[in-house]
């Protein structure tokens, strides 16, 4: 029996000054599913992520997370409700250790203020101890455990990308939005990030990926959503999307999306 829909996007339209950036976008995602989102520049991919995470208002349409309408929720409430997002440029604290980056992310979602911790107030100190336990547990099961004490700014770019994803995971999201997670990475670094995406899928999280590395997306995604000029022009398995005539015409000028992923340097799901 298939899992129920975790994220439901229906007829989402976003306009800026009379220009329609998204036009009636609809799709659904289940728990444990990886959805790759591709399309040419200006297709509306970033605007879609901004709409999902509450950064832009909808002109029309609805977004439901675990059955709840979240279209008018604030970004903070959406994050607390189970959706997290990473950005194209990792947002981390470069002057402190990887471990302290995770600790800061965990404390940031609690009511325990840094002032309270500094003053030794009992509730704040207790929460700090709990946060340190959470950070250590996450590190113990992470792909970055050997770098825990390194200053984040000294990490390779790929590890900084991983750190940002792990910081987002401290909120235990059910839906993860990854905005170009492989951009600027070496093949080896990209493979580590893809391993983490597989872990998230195994944890029954829904993962949405906007990415230009087509062979990797085609290899790891369960489904592909193709956008062009703010509209969905295809939604299906990688094999089906690669054969779609509209996708070849609009996105790739009649050329196939890719040959075998292994031949293109992609990875296996």
C-alpha positions as CSV (number, residue, x, y, z in Angstrom):
1,X,0.0,0.0,0.0
2,X,1.4,3.4,-1.0
3,X,2.0,6.1,1.6
4,X,-0.5,9.0,1.6
5,X,0.5,12.3,-0.1
6,X,2.7,14.3,2.2
7,X,2.9,17.5,0.1
8,X,0.1,18.6,-2.2
9,X,0.5,21.6,-4.6
10,X,-2.6,22.6,-6.5
11,X,-2.8,25.3,-9.1
12,X,-0.1,27.5,-7.6
13,X,0.3,30.8,-9.4
14,X,2.8,33.5,-8.4
15,X,3.0,36.9,-10.1
16,X,5.5,39.8,-9.8
17,X,4.4,43.2,-11.2
18,X,2.1,41.7,-13.8
19,X,4.7,39.0,-14.8
20,X,3.5,35.4,-14.0
21,X,6.4,33.4,-12.6
22,X,4.4,30.3,-11.8
23,X,1.2,29.5,-13.7
24,X,-1.1,26.8,-12.2
25,X,1.7,24.5,-11.0
26,X,0.3,21.2,-9.5
27,X,2.1,18.1,-8.2
28,X,2.1,15.8,-5.2
29,X,4.9,14.0,-3.3
30,X,4.7,11.0,-0.9
31,X,6.9,10.2,2.1
32,X,10.1,8.5,1.1
33,X,10.0,10.0,-2.4
34,X,12.7,12.0,-4.1
35,X,11.3,14.5,-6.7
36,X,13.8,16.1,-9.0
37,X,12.8,19.5,-10.4
38,X,14.4,20.6,-13.6
39,X,14.0,23.2,-16.3
40,X,15.8,25.9,-18.2
41,X,16.8,29.2,-16.5
42,X,13.8,31.3,-15.7
43,X,11.5,28.3,-15.6
44,X,10.3,29.1,-12.1
45,X,12.2,26.6,-10.0
46,X,13.5,29.0,-7.4
47,X,10.1,30.8,-7.3
48,X,8.5,27.4,-6.6
49,X,10.8,26.8,-3.6
50,X,10.1,30.3,-2.4
51,X,6.4,29.7,-2.6
52,X,6.7,26.3,-0.8
53,X,8.8,27.8,2.0
54,X,6.6,30.9,2.5
55,X,8.9,33.5,1.0
56,X,6.5,34.7,-1.6
57,X,2.7,35.0,-1.6
58,X,0.4,33.0,-3.9
59,X,-1.9,34.8,-6.3
60,X,-3.9,31.6,-6.6
61,X,-3.7,27.9,-5.6
62,X,-3.0,25.9,-2.4
63,X,-0.2,24.1,-0.7
64,X,-1.0,21.3,1.8
65,X,1.6,19.7,4.1
66,X,0.5,16.5,5.9
67,X,-3.1,17.5,5.0
68,X,-2.9,21.0,6.4
69,X,-3.2,24.1,4.3
70,X,0.0,26.2,4.7
71,X,-0.3,28.7,1.9
72,X,-0.6,31.6,4.3
73,X,1.8,30.4,7.0
74,X,4.9,32.3,7.9
75,X,8.3,30.8,7.0
76,X,8.9,30.1,10.7
77,X,5.6,28.3,11.1
78,X,6.3,26.2,7.9
79,X,9.7,25.2,9.2
80,X,8.1,24.2,12.6
81,X,5.4,22.4,10.7
82,X,7.8,20.0,9.0
83,X,9.4,21.6,5.9
84,X,13.1,22.7,5.7
85,X,15.1,24.3,2.9
86,X,18.7,24.8,2.0
87,X,20.0,27.5,-0.3
88,X,22.4,27.5,-3.2
89,X,25.1,29.1,-1.0
90,X,25.5,27.2,2.3
91,X,24.4,29.3,5.3
92,X,26.7,28.2,8.1
93,X,28.7,29.9,10.9
94,X,32.2,29.8,9.4
95,X,34.1,30.8,12.5
96,X,33.0,28.0,14.8
97,X,33.2,24.2,14.7
98,X,30.9,21.9,12.9
99,X,29.7,20.6,16.2
100,X,28.9,24.1,17.4
101,X,27.1,24.8,14.2
102,X,24.7,21.9,14.9
103,X,24.3,23.0,18.5
104,X,23.4,26.6,17.4
105,X,20.8,25.2,15.0
106,X,19.2,23.1,17.7
107,X,19.2,25.9,20.3
108,X,17.8,28.2,17.7
109,X,14.5,26.3,17.6
110,X,14.1,26.4,21.4
111,X,13.2,29.0,24.0
112,X,16.5,28.7,25.8
113,X,18.2,32.0,25.1
114,X,22.0,32.4,24.9
115,X,21.6,35.0,27.7
116,X,19.9,32.4,29.9
117,X,22.7,29.9,29.3
118,X,25.4,32.6,29.9
119,X,23.7,33.5,33.2
120,X,23.4,29.9,34.3
121,X,19.6,29.9,34.5
122,X,18.6,26.4,35.2
123,X,16.0,25.8,32.4
124,X,18.4,27.3,29.8
125,X,21.3,25.2,31.1
126,X,19.2,22.1,31.0
127,X,18.1,22.8,27.5
128,X,21.7,23.3,26.5
129,X,22.6,19.9,27.8
130,X,19.8,18.3,25.9
131,X,20.9,20.2,22.7
132,X,24.4,18.9,23.1
133,X,23.1,15.4,23.4
134,X,21.0,15.9,20.2
135,X,24.1,17.3,18.4
136,X,26.3,14.4,19.5
137,X,23.7,11.8,18.4
138,X,23.3,13.5,15.0
139,X,27.1,13.6,14.6
140,X,27.5,10.0,15.6
141,X,25.2,8.9,12.7
142,X,26.4,11.5,10.2
143,X,28.8,11.5,7.3
144,X,30.7,14.4,9.0
145,X,31.6,12.8,12.3
146,X,35.3,12.8,11.7
147,X,35.2,16.6,11.1
148,X,33.1,17.5,14.2
149,X,35.8,19.7,15.8
150,X,37.0,21.4,12.6
151,X,36.2,25.1,12.0
152,X,33.3,25.1,9.5
153,X,35.0,27.7,7.3
154,X,38.0,25.4,6.9
155,X,35.9,22.5,5.6
156,X,35.9,21.6,1.9
157,X,32.9,23.2,0.1
158,X,31.1,19.9,-0.3
159,X,31.3,19.3,3.5
160,X,30.0,22.8,4.1
161,X,27.0,21.8,1.9
162,X,26.6,18.7,4.0
163,X,26.7,20.7,7.2
164,X,24.0,23.0,6.0
165,X,21.8,20.0,5.2
166,X,22.5,18.5,8.6
167,X,21.6,21.9,10.3
168,X,18.3,21.7,8.5
169,X,17.8,18.2,9.7
170,X,18.1,19.3,13.3
171,X,14.4,20.4,13.0
172,X,13.4,16.8,11.9
173,X,11.6,17.9,8.8
174,X,9.3,15.6,6.9
175,X,9.9,17.5,3.6
176,X,13.4,18.7,2.6
177,X,13.8,21.3,-0.2
178,X,17.4,21.2,-1.6
179,X,18.3,24.1,-3.9
180,X,21.2,23.0,-6.2
181,X,22.8,20.8,-3.6
182,X,25.5,19.6,-6.0
183,X,26.5,23.0,-7.4
184,X,30.2,23.6,-7.2
185,X,31.0,20.2,-5.9
186,X,33.6,17.7,-7.1
187,X,32.3,14.3,-8.2
188,X,33.5,12.8,-4.9
189,X,31.8,15.5,-2.8
190,X,28.6,15.2,-4.9
191,X,28.5,11.4,-4.2
192,X,28.6,12.1,-0.5
193,X,25.7,14.5,-0.7
194,X,23.7,12.0,-2.8
195,X,24.4,9.3,-0.1
196,X,22.8,11.7,2.4
197,X,19.8,12.1,0.1
198,X,19.4,8.3,0.0
199,X,19.5,8.3,3.8
200,X,16.7,10.9,4.0
201,X,14.6,8.8,1.6
202,X,15.2,5.7,3.8
203,X,14.0,7.8,6.7
204,X,10.7,8.3,4.9
205,X,11.3,12.0,4.3
206,X,10.2,13.6,1.0
207,X,13.1,15.3,-0.8
208,X,12.6,17.9,-3.5
209,X,15.8,18.7,-5.5
210,X,16.3,21.6,-7.9
211,X,19.5,20.7,-9.7
212,X,21.3,21.3,-13.0
213,X,23.4,18.1,-12.7
214,X,20.9,16.1,-14.9
215,X,22.6,12.7,-14.8
216,X,22.7,12.6,-11.0
217,X,19.1,13.8,-10.7
218,X,17.9,11.2,-13.2
219,X,19.8,8.5,-11.4
220,X,18.6,9.3,-7.8
221,X,15.1,10.8,-8.3
222,X,12.0,8.6,-8.2
223,X,10.1,11.2,-10.3
224,X,11.0,14.2,-12.3
225,X,9.0,17.4,-12.5
226,X,9.9,19.6,-15.5
227,X,9.1,23.3,-15.5
228,X,9.2,25.7,-18.5
229,X,8.0,29.3,-18.4
230,X,6.4,28.8,-15.0
231,X,4.3,25.8,-16.1
232,X,4.6,22.0,-15.5
233,X,5.3,20.4,-18.9
234,X,6.1,16.9,-17.6
235,X,5.8,14.9,-14.4
236,X,6.8,11.2,-14.3
237,X,9.6,8.7,-13.8
238,X,13.0,9.6,-15.2
239,X,12.6,7.1,-18.1
240,X,9.2,8.6,-19.1
241,X,10.4,12.2,-18.8
242,X,13.5,11.5,-21.0
243,X,11.3,10.3,-23.8
244,X,8.7,13.1,-23.5
245,X,8.6,15.0,-26.8
246,X,7.6,18.3,-25.1
247,X,10.5,18.1,-22.8
248,X,13.0,17.5,-25.6
249,X,11.5,20.4,-27.6
250,X,11.2,23.0,-24.9
251,X,14.1,22.0,-22.6
252,X,16.7,20.5,-24.8
253,X,16.0,21.4,-28.4
254,X,15.0,18.0,-29.5
255,X,18.0,16.2,-27.9
256,X,17.5,13.5,-25.3
257,X,18.0,14.6,-21.7
258,X,20.9,12.2,-21.2
259,X,22.1,8.8,-22.2
260,X,22.8,6.2,-19.6
261,X,23.5,8.0,-16.3
262,X,26.7,5.9,-15.8
263,X,28.0,7.1,-19.2
264,X,27.4,10.7,-18.3
265,X,29.2,10.4,-14.9
266,X,26.0,10.1,-12.9
267,X,25.4,7.8,-10.0
268,X,23.1,4.9,-9.4
269,X,20.1,5.2,-7.2
